[in-house]
């Protein structure tokens, strides 16, 4: 009797190979919706931006540092003359109105072949399917292109690219079940160019847009800023495809971010760590260092090391080891893992409510001291307060300093959960004040 493979990637690949629908058919929103309209169907679908329920636990920019550096280079690289030449040639091509999609495809491939020469394979065959363009460096596939003339025909090129990536990498993904196989996906719709990053985790492909890497190529020649952005985009592209051609997979599971160390500028040297598991529902990972000490590694776009250090020195936060900018606007936060001794109030068997905890008043005084030093936290809720599992006289600990910083300077993020009770002045984009913290303390 047949039994399905036990490895999740093998199961995914086996299911993908049985699907008769082609990438071009997936580009039709009705077909795409039918393939993603249930939890069961999403299990056999690549992780991607749409629908929201298809988004991955760990985004592509954390699985592969090439995409983080690509985004940084889009913002700050210095274009070379050939990058300006390429951007201007693309402007002339993409600002035209084409009667047929093949005309745009052929014109774009001609430009890329002139710039990258033999590395570009126009109108390429990919397994059973034909793609608009493939790029190779040192016999490694580094980029895939999909061209559409101005939005028409009811198809969505991003949907199509997701499945082209799966098709392009499925054989190599099956040979080594931890290979990540990064690839840049370029989607051109009329005059708008968008990039996505494709990479495998331990189970399936993860294909997400690199949102800052989008440009319109129909700018007026007096618009120097638009030309500069387009040229930086091409410089970032050139750097990224070179990095992909020499990419080496991390030694650890493809379910974890690719970063496994941090530099210590104070004492010198580099600290290595090993991932153990992800904390469900969060970009938070349990890990161990070289001496087998337990760590918690968090990835976030925003964090206040100053506030965390202040609270840790006062004894009401876990020890902070490092906060490191790793590119792509991501910050890696490394702290002591106190989960053997502490848990959240909600997990406590002894305290159904924190109001009965003997250290609550001490905790409130500690928060007041934080305010006196000019800091605010912004999210003092029960999930962010830890209690000791066995000793009620141990101080409460405050965690999650993503929003924290100096009072009346740091601001709330754009998406605040409306279910959580906050001060009336606590609204998206507005400054966080000590009154807001005090209000949340009173709600405990």
C-alpha positions as CSV (number, residue, x, y, z in Angstrom):
1,X,0.0,0.0,0.0
2,X,1.3,3.5,-0.9
3,X,2.4,5.7,1.9
4,X,3.2,9.4,1.3
5,X,6.8,10.6,2.1
6,X,7.4,11.6,5.7
7,X,9.5,14.6,4.7
8,X,7.4,17.7,4.3
9,X,9.3,19.0,1.3
10,X,9.0,15.6,-0.5
11,X,5.3,15.6,0.2
12,X,4.9,19.1,-1.2
13,X,6.9,18.2,-4.3
14,X,4.9,15.1,-4.8
15,X,1.7,17.0,-4.7
16,X,3.0,19.8,-6.9
17,X,3.9,17.3,-9.6
18,X,0.4,15.9,-9.7
19,X,-1.2,19.3,-10.4
20,X,-2.1,19.5,-14.1
21,X,-2.6,23.3,-14.1
22,X,0.2,25.4,-15.8
23,X,1.8,28.6,-14.4
24,X,0.0,30.6,-17.1
25,X,-3.3,29.2,-16.0
26,X,-2.4,30.0,-12.4
27,X,-2.1,33.6,-13.5
28,X,-5.9,33.8,-13.9
29,X,-7.3,35.1,-10.6
30,X,-10.2,32.8,-10.7
31,X,-7.9,29.7,-10.9
32,X,-5.5,31.1,-8.3
33,X,-8.4,31.7,-5.9
34,X,-9.7,28.2,-6.4
35,X,-6.2,26.8,-5.6
36,X,-5.9,28.8,-2.4
37,X,-9.4,29.1,-0.9
38,X,-9.0,26.6,2.0
39,X,-6.4,25.7,4.6
40,X,-5.9,22.3,3.1
41,X,-5.2,23.8,-0.4
42,X,-2.8,26.3,1.1
43,X,-0.7,23.4,2.5
44,X,0.1,22.4,-1.1
45,X,0.6,25.9,-2.4
46,X,3.8,28.0,-2.3
47,X,4.1,30.6,0.5
48,X,3.5,34.0,-1.0
49,X,1.9,37.4,-0.4
50,X,-1.6,36.7,-1.5
51,X,-3.9,35.7,0.0
52,X,-2.7,36.8,3.4
53,X,-3.3,33.3,4.8
54,X,-0.6,32.1,2.3
55,X,2.1,34.2,3.9
56,X,5.1,32.3,5.4
57,X,6.1,32.0,9.0
58,X,9.6,33.3,8.1
59,X,9.8,35.8,5.3
60,X,12.1,35.5,2.3
61,X,14.3,38.4,3.5
62,X,15.2,36.4,6.6
63,X,15.7,33.1,4.8
64,X,18.3,34.7,2.4
65,X,20.6,37.6,3.1
66,X,21.0,38.3,-0.7
67,X,17.5,39.8,-0.6
68,X,18.3,42.0,2.4
69,X,21.4,43.3,0.7
70,X,19.4,43.8,-2.6
71,X,17.0,46.1,-0.8
72,X,19.8,48.0,0.9
73,X,21.5,48.5,-2.5
74,X,18.2,49.7,-4.0
75,X,18.2,52.5,-1.5
76,X,21.9,53.4,-1.2
77,X,24.1,51.9,-3.9
78,X,26.2,54.1,-6.3
79,X,25.2,53.2,-9.9
80,X,27.9,52.7,-12.5
81,X,27.8,54.1,-16.0
82,X,26.4,50.8,-17.4
83,X,23.6,50.9,-14.9
84,X,22.5,54.3,-16.2
85,X,22.8,53.1,-19.7
86,X,20.6,50.0,-18.9
87,X,18.0,52.1,-17.1
88,X,17.7,54.6,-20.0
89,X,17.5,51.7,-22.6
90,X,14.7,50.1,-20.5
91,X,12.9,53.4,-20.2
92,X,12.8,53.7,-24.0
93,X,11.5,50.2,-24.3
94,X,9.0,50.1,-21.4
95,X,7.4,53.5,-22.1
96,X,6.2,52.2,-25.5
97,X,2.7,50.9,-26.1
98,X,2.8,47.4,-27.6
99,X,0.1,45.7,-29.6
100,X,1.4,42.2,-28.6
101,X,3.1,41.0,-25.4
102,X,5.8,39.2,-27.4
103,X,7.0,42.6,-28.8
104,X,7.7,43.8,-25.2
105,X,9.3,40.5,-24.3
106,X,11.6,40.5,-27.3
107,X,12.6,44.2,-26.9
108,X,13.4,43.7,-23.2
109,X,15.4,40.5,-23.8
110,X,17.4,42.2,-26.4
111,X,18.4,44.9,-23.9
112,X,19.3,42.4,-21.2
113,X,21.3,40.3,-23.7
114,X,23.3,43.4,-24.7
115,X,24.1,44.2,-21.1
116,X,24.6,40.7,-19.7
117,X,25.5,39.0,-23.0
118,X,25.5,35.2,-23.0
119,X,24.1,34.9,-19.5
120,X,20.6,35.8,-20.7
121,X,18.4,33.1,-22.2
122,X,15.4,34.8,-23.9
123,X,12.1,32.9,-24.6
124,X,13.5,30.0,-22.6
125,X,12.0,26.5,-22.1
126,X,11.5,25.6,-18.5
127,X,10.5,21.9,-18.2
128,X,7.1,21.7,-20.0
129,X,6.7,25.5,-20.0
130,X,8.0,28.5,-21.9
131,X,9.1,31.6,-19.9
132,X,9.8,35.1,-21.1
133,X,13.4,35.1,-19.9
134,X,16.0,33.2,-17.8
135,X,19.4,34.5,-16.6
136,X,22.3,32.2,-15.8
137,X,25.7,33.0,-14.3
138,X,28.4,30.2,-14.0
139,X,25.7,27.7,-15.0
140,X,23.6,28.8,-12.0
141,X,20.1,30.1,-12.6
142,X,20.0,33.6,-11.0
143,X,16.9,35.4,-12.4
144,X,13.6,34.7,-14.1
145,X,11.6,37.4,-16.0
146,X,7.9,37.7,-16.8
147,X,6.7,40.4,-19.1
148,X,3.2,41.7,-19.6
149,X,2.1,44.6,-21.8
150,X,-0.1,47.2,-20.0
151,X,-2.5,45.4,-17.7
152,X,-4.9,43.4,-19.8
153,X,-6.2,39.9,-20.3
154,X,-7.2,39.4,-16.7
155,X,-4.0,37.7,-15.7
156,X,-1.8,38.5,-12.7
157,X,2.0,38.1,-13.6
158,X,3.0,37.8,-9.9
159,X,0.8,34.6,-9.6
160,X,2.5,33.3,-12.7
161,X,6.0,34.0,-11.4
162,X,5.3,32.2,-8.2
163,X,4.7,29.0,-10.1
164,X,7.4,29.5,-12.6
165,X,9.8,29.7,-9.6
166,X,8.5,26.4,-8.2
167,X,8.9,24.7,-11.6
168,X,12.3,26.1,-12.2
169,X,13.7,24.9,-8.8
170,X,11.7,21.7,-8.0
171,X,14.3,19.2,-9.3
172,X,17.2,20.8,-7.3
173,X,15.0,21.2,-4.3
174,X,14.3,17.4,-4.3
175,X,18.0,16.5,-4.6
176,X,18.9,18.2,-1.4
177,X,16.0,18.8,1.0
178,X,17.7,21.7,2.8
179,X,18.8,23.7,-0.3
180,X,17.3,27.2,-0.4
181,X,17.8,28.0,-4.1
182,X,17.4,31.8,-4.1
183,X,16.3,33.4,-7.3
184,X,15.3,37.0,-8.3
185,X,12.0,37.2,-10.1
186,X,11.5,40.2,-12.3
187,X,8.0,41.2,-13.4
188,X,7.4,43.9,-16.0
189,X,3.9,45.1,-16.5
190,X,3.9,48.0,-19.0
191,X,6.3,50.6,-17.6
192,X,6.4,49.2,-14.1
193,X,9.1,46.9,-13.0
194,X,8.8,44.8,-9.8
195,X,11.2,42.4,-8.1
196,X,10.4,39.4,-5.9
197,X,12.6,37.0,-4.1
198,X,12.1,33.2,-4.4
199,X,13.7,30.8,-1.8
200,X,12.8,27.4,-0.4
201,X,12.3,26.7,3.3
202,X,12.3,23.1,4.6
203,X,8.9,22.5,3.1
204,X,8.0,24.7,0.1
205,X,8.9,27.7,-2.0
206,X,8.6,31.1,-0.4
207,X,8.0,33.9,-3.1
208,X,7.4,37.4,-1.9
209,X,7.7,40.8,-3.4
210,X,10.6,43.0,-2.5
211,X,8.4,46.0,-2.1
212,X,11.0,48.7,-2.1
213,X,12.4,47.3,-5.4
214,X,9.7,48.7,-7.7
215,X,10.2,51.5,-10.2
216,X,8.2,53.1,-13.1
217,X,10.3,53.4,-16.3
218,X,8.3,56.2,-18.0
219,X,9.8,59.1,-16.2
220,X,10.4,62.6,-17.7
221,X,14.1,63.1,-18.5
222,X,14.1,66.1,-16.2
223,X,13.3,63.8,-13.3
224,X,16.8,63.0,-12.0
225,X,15.5,61.3,-8.9
226,X,13.5,58.7,-10.9
227,X,16.5,58.1,-13.2
228,X,18.7,57.6,-10.2
229,X,16.3,55.2,-8.6
230,X,16.1,53.1,-11.7
231,X,19.9,53.0,-12.1
232,X,20.3,52.0,-8.4
233,X,17.7,49.2,-9.0
234,X,19.9,47.9,-11.9
235,X,23.0,48.2,-9.8
236,X,21.3,46.2,-7.0
237,X,20.2,43.6,-9.6
238,X,23.7,43.2,-11.0
239,X,25.1,42.7,-7.5
240,X,22.4,40.3,-6.4
241,X,22.6,37.9,-9.4
242,X,26.4,37.7,-8.9
243,X,25.8,36.8,-5.3
244,X,23.2,34.2,-6.2
245,X,25.7,32.6,-8.7
246,X,28.1,31.8,-5.8
247,X,25.6,31.3,-3.0
248,X,26.3,28.6,-0.4
249,X,23.5,27.2,1.7
250,X,23.8,27.6,5.5
251,X,24.5,24.4,7.4
252,X,21.3,24.6,9.4
253,X,17.6,23.9,8.6
254,X,16.1,26.0,5.9
255,X,13.2,26.8,8.3
256,X,15.5,29.2,10.2
257,X,16.9,32.6,9.2
258,X,20.3,32.5,7.6
259,X,22.0,34.6,10.4
260,X,23.8,32.5,13.0
261,X,26.3,34.9,14.6
262,X,26.9,38.5,15.8
263,X,30.1,40.5,16.3
264,X,31.0,41.9,19.7
265,X,32.5,45.4,19.3
266,X,33.0,45.8,23.0
267,X,35.0,42.7,23.7
268,X,36.0,41.7,20.2
269,X,35.4,38.5,18.4
270,X,32.3,36.9,17.0
271,X,29.6,34.9,18.8
272,X,28.0,31.9,17.1
273,X,24.7,30.4,18.0
274,X,22.6,27.4,16.9
275,X,18.8,27.5,16.3
276,X,16.7,25.0,18.3
277,X,13.1,26.0,17.5
278,X,10.8,28.8,16.5
279,X,8.3,30.2,19.0
280,X,5.0,29.7,17.3
281,X,3.3,32.8,16.0
282,X,6.4,35.0,16.3
283,X,9.7,35.8,14.6
284,X,11.3,34.5,17.8
285,X,13.7,31.6,18.0
286,X,15.2,29.6,20.8
287,X,18.9,29.0,20.4
288,X,22.1,28.0,22.2
289,X,25.5,29.6,22.0
290,X,29.0,28.0,21.9
291,X,28.9,27.3,25.7
292,X,25.4,25.8,25.4
293,X,23.8,28.8,27.1
294,X,20.1,29.3,26.2
295,X,19.3,32.3,24.0
296,X,16.3,34.0,22.5
297,X,16.8,35.4,19.1
298,X,14.2,37.9,17.8
299,X,13.9,39.5,14.3
300,X,12.1,42.9,14.1
301,X,12.2,46.1,12.1
302,X,12.2,48.2,15.2
303,X,13.8,47.9,18.7
304,X,15.1,50.0,21.5
305,X,18.4,48.5,22.9
306,X,18.7,51.6,25.1
307,X,15.4,50.9,26.9
308,X,16.1,47.1,27.1
309,X,19.5,47.8,28.6
310,X,18.1,50.2,31.1
311,X,15.4,47.7,32.3
312,X,17.9,44.8,32.4
313,X,20.3,46.8,34.5
314,X,17.4,47.7,36.9
315,X,16.6,44.0,37.2
316,X,13.2,43.8,35.5
317,X,14.1,42.6,32.0
318,X,16.1,39.6,30.6
319,X,19.8,40.2,29.9
320,X,20.3,41.8,26.4
321,X,23.3,40.3,24.5
322,X,23.2,42.3,21.2
323,X,21.0,44.2,18.8
324,X,22.4,43.9,15.3
325,X,21.3,45.5,12.0
326,X,21.4,42.7,9.5
327,X,20.2,44.6,6.4
328,X,16.9,45.0,4.7
329,X,15.9,47.2,7.7
330,X,15.8,44.0,9.9
331,X,17.3,44.0,13.4
332,X,18.4,40.9,15.2
333,X,17.9,41.0,18.9
334,X,19.8,38.4,21.1
335,X,18.9,38.0,24.7
336,X,19.0,35.5,27.5
337,X,16.3,32.9,27.3
338,X,14.6,32.9,30.7
339,X,11.8,30.5,29.8
340,X,13.1,27.7,32.1
341,X,12.4,30.0,35.1
342,X,9.8,32.5,33.8
343,X,6.5,32.4,31.9
344,X,3.8,34.8,31.0
345,X,0.9,35.6,33.4
346,X,-1.4,33.7,31.1
347,X,0.6,30.5,31.6
348,X,0.8,30.8,35.4
349,X,-1.2,28.3,37.4
350,X,-0.9,30.4,40.6
351,X,-1.8,33.8,39.3
352,X,-5.0,34.0,37.2
353,X,-4.6,37.8,37.5
354,X,-1.5,39.8,38.0
355,X,-3.2,42.1,40.5
356,X,-2.6,39.5,43.3
357,X,1.1,39.2,42.6
358,X,3.2,40.4,45.5
359,X,5.8,42.1,43.2
360,X,3.3,44.1,41.2
361,X,3.9,47.4,43.1
362,X,7.6,46.9,42.8
363,X,7.1,46.5,39.0
364,X,5.0,49.7,38.8
365,X,7.8,51.6,40.6
366,X,10.3,50.2,38.1
367,X,8.1,51.5,35.3
368,X,7.9,54.8,37.0
369,X,11.7,54.9,37.2
370,X,11.8,54.1,33.5
371,X,9.6,57.1,32.8
372,X,11.7,59.3,35.1
373,X,14.7,58.4,32.9
374,X,12.7,59.6,29.8
375,X,11.7,56.3,28.4
376,X,8.4,54.8,27.3
377,X,7.5,51.2,26.5
378,X,4.3,51.6,24.5
379,X,2.9,48.1,25.0
380,X,2.7,47.1,28.7
381,X,0.3,44.2,28.4
382,X,0.1,40.9,30.2
383,X,1.7,38.9,27.4
384,X,4.8,41.2,27.8
385,X,5.1,40.6,31.5
386,X,6.8,37.5,32.8
387,X,6.3,35.9,36.3
388,X,8.7,33.5,38.0
389,X,7.4,29.9,37.9
390,X,8.3,28.9,41.5
391,X,9.4,32.0,43.5
392,X,6.8,34.7,43.9
393,X,9.4,37.0,45.4
394,X,11.3,37.2,42.2
395,X,10.7,40.5,40.3
396,X,8.3,40.6,37.3
397,X,10.1,41.0,34.0
398,X,9.1,43.3,31.1
399,X,9.8,42.2,27.5
400,X,9.1,43.3,23.9
401,X,10.8,46.6,23.5
402,X,10.0,47.0,19.8
403,X,8.0,50.2,20.2
404,X,10.0,51.7,23.1
405,X,12.4,54.6,23.3
406,X,12.3,58.2,24.3
407,X,9.0,59.7,25.4
408,X,7.3,62.0,22.9
409,X,9.8,60.9,20.2
410,X,9.0,57.3,19.4
411,X,5.7,56.7,17.6
412,X,3.1,53.9,17.5
413,X,3.3,51.7,14.4
414,X,0.7,51.9,11.7
415,X,-1.3,48.8,12.7
416,X,-2.6,48.9,16.2
417,X,-4.9,46.1,17.4
418,X,-8.3,47.7,18.0
419,X,-9.3,45.0,20.4
420,X,-6.6,46.0,22.9
421,X,-7.7,48.7,25.3
422,X,-5.3,51.7,25.2
423,X,-5.3,55.4,26.2
424,X,-7.5,57.5,23.9
425,X,-4.4,59.3,22.6
426,X,-2.7,56.1,21.6
427,X,-3.3,56.0,17.9
428,X,-1.3,54.8,14.8
429,X,1.6,57.1,14.0
430,X,1.2,59.3,17.1
431,X,3.9,59.8,19.8
432,X,4.0,57.4,22.7
433,X,3.7,59.2,26.1
434,X,4.2,58.2,29.7
435,X,0.5,58.7,30.3
436,X,-0.2,55.9,27.7
437,X,2.0,53.5,29.6
438,X,0.4,54.5,33.0
439,X,-3.0,53.9,31.5
440,X,-2.1,50.4,30.4
441,X,-0.5,49.6,33.8
442,X,-3.8,50.5,35.4
443,X,-5.6,48.1,33.1
444,X,-3.6,45.1,34.4
